[in-house]
Structure formats: C-alpha cells, structure tokens
Amino acid sequence: MNNSIIPIIKELHHNAINIKGRKFGRLFVIEYTNNRTSAGLILWKCKCDCGKIKLVSGHNLRLNLTKSCGCLNREFSKNRIGKHHPSWKGGISKNKKHLKNIQLKCRYKISIDIYNKLLNIQEGKCAICKQKLNNKLQIDHDHKTNKIRGLLCRNCNWLLGLAKDKIQILINSIKYLKYNNNFEEQE
C-alpha cells in the first residue's frame, strides 16, 4: 500500500461514522470490525433479516449499494421468467397476465389488480394526452420516491423522462411553443 495513503486511512478510522445499531435495507449493523476493503473502507458486521451474517463497508450501507446478504437478489431472480420458470414457453410466457404481474411486482411492488384499478380510474386513457390505449399504458413513477403517479402512454412517459421530471423545463417548453405559434401567425 502506498505510504501516503496510510495516514488518510488512520484518520478515517478515528473519524469513522458510528453506524452500529442502525438498519440499512435488510441489514442490521451489529458491530465495527478491524477489517477493511482493499480501498481502505471500514467493514461492519451486519445481520440480514434472513439471519445470515455479512461484512459490509459503511460506504456501501450509507449509499444503499448493499441492501442484503444477497437474499434480495435471489428473491428477485426467482420471480424472473427464465427457462426453468413454469411460465416459460420458448421465450414467451404461457400467460401474459402472469408475466405482467411478475414485472409489476419486481419493478413497482404492485399487483396486476392495482394496475387494473388505476386503468379503470383513468378509463384506459393516458393521464396527460387522454389517448385511449387500455392495457398499453405505462406506469409513471417518481424516480426519487418510487411513488406511482399514474398511467401514461409511451410518448408522454418519455416526455416527462426527457424533461427529467422538472416542471420548469416543461413550462419553458410551453412558452416556447406558444411564442413560436404566435410568431408564425403574425407573419
């Protein structure tokens, strides 16, 4: 290890944020260890909700990069459609409703029943452009909170995504269109 890095690591040890007793995802921090990653990050002994013990860097815990001992990935993998899944039929699900239900649960933590309730509330129409598309509407959600806002057609969902969900960008777009439409009418 480079000798110029050693004082920085020692300083990190003395200034380490104590996260003992806190919970991150499925991991409960049990205790500080004297172990470090190759990058010099402190490893904490954690107990997962499933009961396994795992050493995880405080950095990964605080940034939500490690949420479990690996059991969370295994659960998601079980729900994915693959060659060994009962719905697998040469790459196409035997039951489209079942496939959609699994996708909704994995991505948005909702069931097909909740999706259908949203669809009925919106009368099968996009919440923005009001185009009737029934089952082809996409779930719009806040990328920071993961809260579902409604159902949108692909174009309207992309519109919000390209505007990065920033209202000011959309307001400026409206002003731009109004100005340019009025400009053409004046000539």
C-alpha positions in Angstrom: 0.0 0.0 0.0 1.2 3.5 -0.8 2.7 5.1 2.4 1.0 8.4 1.6 -2.4 6.7 1.9 -1.8 5.2 5.3 -2.3 8.5 7.3 -5.6 9.1 5.5 -6.8 5.6 6.4 -5.8 6.1 10.0 -7.7 9.4 10.0 -10.7 7.6 8.6 -10.6 5.2 11.5 -10.7 7.9 14.1 -13.4 9.9 12.2 -15.5 6.9 11.3 -19.2 7.4 11.5 -20.6 5.1 14.1 -23.5 3.2 12.4 -23.8 0.4 15.0 -27.4 -0.4 15.7 -28.7 1.2 12.5 -30.6 -0.7 9.8 -29.9 -0.4 6.1 -32.3 -2.2 3.8 -32.4 -5.8 5.3 -29.1 -5.4 7.1 -28.8 -4.5 10.8 -25.3 -3.3 11.8 -24.1 -5.4 14.7 -20.6 -4.1 15.3 -17.5 -2.4 14.0 -14.7 -4.7 12.8 -11.0 -4.0 12.3 -11.3 -5.3 8.7 -11.1 -3.0 5.7 -11.8 -3.3 2.0 -8.8 -3.1 -0.4 -9.7 0.6 -0.8 -9.4 1.1 3.0 -13.1 1.4 3.8 -14.2 0.1 7.2 -16.2 -3.1 7.2 -19.1 -3.5 9.6 -20.5 -6.8 10.8 -24.2 -7.0 9.8 -27.0 -9.4 10.3 -29.5 -9.8 7.5 -33.2 -10.3 8.0 -32.8 -13.8 6.7 -30.3 -14.5 9.6 -27.0 -14.5 7.7 -24.0 -12.5 8.9 -22.2 -10.4 6.3 -19.3 -7.9 6.4 -20.2 -4.7 4.5 -18.5 -1.4 4.1 -20.1 1.6 5.8 -19.8 3.4 2.5 -22.0 0.8 0.7 -24.5 0.7 3.5 -24.9 4.5 3.7 -25.3 4.8 -0.1 -27.8 2.0 -0.2 -25.5 0.0 -2.5 -25.7 -3.2 -0.4 -29.2 -3.9 0.9 -29.0 -7.5 2.0 -26.6 -10.5 2.2 -27.6 -11.5 -1.3 -31.0 -12.9 -0.4 -32.8 -10.0 -2.0 -31.2 -10.7 -5.4 -32.1 -14.4 -5.1 -35.8 -13.5 -4.4 -35.9 -11.2 -7.4 -34.2 -13.9 -9.5 -36.9 -16.4 -8.5 -39.6 -14.0 -9.8 -37.9 -13.5 -13.2 -39.1 -15.5 -16.1 -36.5 -17.9 -17.3 -36.1 -21.4 -18.8 -36.8 -23.1 -15.5 -39.9 -21.0 -14.7 -43.3 -22.7 -15.1 -44.5 -19.9 -17.4 -41.5 -20.3 -19.8 -42.5 -21.4 -23.3 -39.6 -20.9 -25.7 -39.1 -17.3 -24.6 -42.8 -16.4 -24.5 -44.8 -16.6 -21.3 -47.7 -19.0 -21.4 -49.8 -16.5 -19.5 -49.3 -12.8 -20.4 -51.2 -11.7 -17.3 -48.9 -13.7 -15.1 -45.8 -12.2 -16.8 -47.2 -8.7 -16.4 -48.0 -9.4 -12.7 -44.4 -10.5 -12.1 -43.0 -7.5 -13.9 -45.2 -5.1 -11.9 -44.2 -6.7 -8.6 -40.5 -6.6 -9.4 -40.4 -3.1 -10.7 -43.1 -1.2 -8.8 -44.1 -3.5 -5.9 -47.8 -3.6 -7.1 -50.0 -6.3 -8.4 -51.9 -6.6 -11.7 -55.1 -5.8 -9.7 -53.8 -2.4 -8.6 -52.7 -1.7 -12.2 -56.2 -2.6 -13.4 -57.7 -0.3 -10.7 -55.5 2.6 -12.0 -56.5 1.7 -15.5 -60.3 1.9 -14.6 -59.9 5.2 -12.7 -58.2 6.7 -15.8 -60.8 5.0 -18.1 -58.0 3.3 -20.0 -56.6 6.7 -21.1 -53.2 8.4 -20.7 -53.3 10.8 -17.8 -51.6 13.5 -20.0 -52.8 13.3 -23.6 -56.0 11.4 -22.8 -55.4 8.9 -25.7 -57.3 5.6 -25.0 -54.8 2.7 -25.0 -56.2 0.4 -22.3 -53.5 -2.2 -21.4 -50.7 -0.5 -23.2 -50.3 2.3 -20.7 -47.0 2.5 -18.8 -46.6 3.2 -15.1 -45.3 6.7 -14.3 -43.4 7.0 -11.1 -41.3 9.5 -9.2 -37.7 8.3 -9.6 -36.7 9.7 -6.2 -39.5 8.3 -4.0 -40.7 5.4 -6.3 -44.3 6.7 -5.7 -46.6 5.8 -8.6 -48.2 8.9 -10.1 -50.4 7.3 -12.8 -50.5 5.6 -16.2 -49.1 7.3 -19.3 -48.7 6.4 -22.9 -45.1 5.8 -24.1 -44.7 9.2 -25.6 -46.0 11.1 -22.5 -43.9 8.9 -20.2 -40.8 9.7 -22.4 -41.7 13.4 -22.4 -41.5 13.5 -18.6 -38.4 11.4 -18.6 -36.6 13.6 -21.1 -37.6 16.7 -19.1 -36.1 14.9 -16.1 -39.4 15.5 -14.2 -38.5 19.2 -14.0 -41.6 21.3 -14.1 -39.6 24.4 -15.3 -38.4 22.6 -18.4 -42.0 21.8 -19.3 -43.1 25.4 -18.6 -40.3 26.7 -20.8 -41.4 24.2 -23.5 -45.0 25.5 -23.3 -43.8 29.1 -23.5 -41.5 28.2 -26.5 -44.4 26.6 -28.4 -46.8 29.5 -27.6 -44.2 32.0 -28.8 -43.4 30.2 -32.0 -47.1 29.5 -32.8 -47.9 33.2 -32.3 -44.8 34.2 -34.3 -46.0 32.2 -37.3 -49.5 33.7 -37.1 -48.1 37.2 -37.2 -46.3 36.8 -40.5 
